[in-house]
Amino acid sequence: MLLNRHLGRLITALSVALVLSFPAHAVETLRVMAWPGYADSDLVKVFEKRFGVRVEVSFVSSDDVLRKKISANQGGDFDVFAANTAEMEYYIAQNLVAPLQLSAIPNIAHQLPRFRDLRVISGITRQEQVFAIPYAYSEIGLIYDRKQFKVAPTSMAAMWDPEYKGRILAFNASSHNFSIASLLLGGSPFQIEDKQFNKVAEHLIALRRNVLTFYTLPEESVQLFGKYSAALLFANYGGQQLKQLRDAGADVAYVIPREGALAWLDCWAVTRGAKNKRLAESWINYTLEPGVSGELTRRHGLSSTIEDSPLVNNSDKLIWLKPVENAQRREALWNHIISGDSPEKFLTP
């Protein structure tokens, strides 16, 4: 009897421990990889409450980092993420994203006409299948301090101007910087010839020597701009940074350079490793609601696919991002450049 009582207590204790170790109702988690401004906490909470799930948001700071995050574990670490159209071609080619069921995303009806015809948007379809939905876009212009510029800068070449040495903020990304340097040297921004790589890299070395530093996130650029009285900012996040700087009290203006501004179109995609593809598509659909998508502009100054941008004129030249000739080569060279390595160490004779 004594043994039975001990066994009974032991079984009861184990049962209680097992019950406590498992929640009564396991809440499903949606794993989102987003850029700043794409998943504000209050909007995320609305989605969580509506679908009875938990949303785990991770923010990314560059295309290079995003590739590494999504490529790891065959995309299985995240369910849904945002990337520009040029990058999306890579994810499709590597079989890291899943085709979308458009009937599960009815809010595409709210988008501007030029974003609804998915067939003409490069990089998001393959063999009649749609792999990504446009969400936000921006041109990469220049933001300048009106007190330090008597005349507004008209070219990206202003970042190399020795008059403003140590007062320029540039963006820490390999692909964009190589594209700009190549464009200024008279070459293609996205297809740099082998014989031109050294010249482009040398131009970027000159840029590193002229700038104050390279930022990654928009909030970081705003802090640095004010703290060090910067004169010029290469605005990778476009209107988002313009709004943040003005909200912080900076007397700044925005310009599209005469050679044109690189422009990106970010799209939502679902990974092949998504745990619940339908839930991921519901997230995409939710972000396209006017009350949600509209906050991109109202809160962050970004352009959404449901409203026209107030910063771009019809005469402005936009250069939409395309896949580059060799992203790995650009990244490797850029890492040497930003690290301050001597050219002899990494440039071929």
Secondary structure, DSSP 8 states (H G I E B T S, - for coil): -HHHHHHHHHHHHHHHHHHHHS-SS---EEEEEE-TTSS-HHHHHHHHHHHT-EEEEEE---HHHHHHHHHGGGGTT-SEEEEEHHHHHHHHHTT-EE---GGG-GGGGGS-HHHH-GGGSTTSEETTEE--EEEEEEE-EEEEETTT-SS---SGGGGG-GGGTTSEEEE--HHHHHHHHHHHTTS-SS---GGGHHHHHHHHHHHHHHSSEEE-SHHHHHHHHHHTT-SEEEETTTHHHHHHHHHTT--EEEE--TT-EEEEEEEEEEETT-S-HHHHHHHHHHHTSHHHHTHHHHHH--EETTS--SS--TTS-EEE----S-HHHHHHHHHHHHHT--HHHHS--
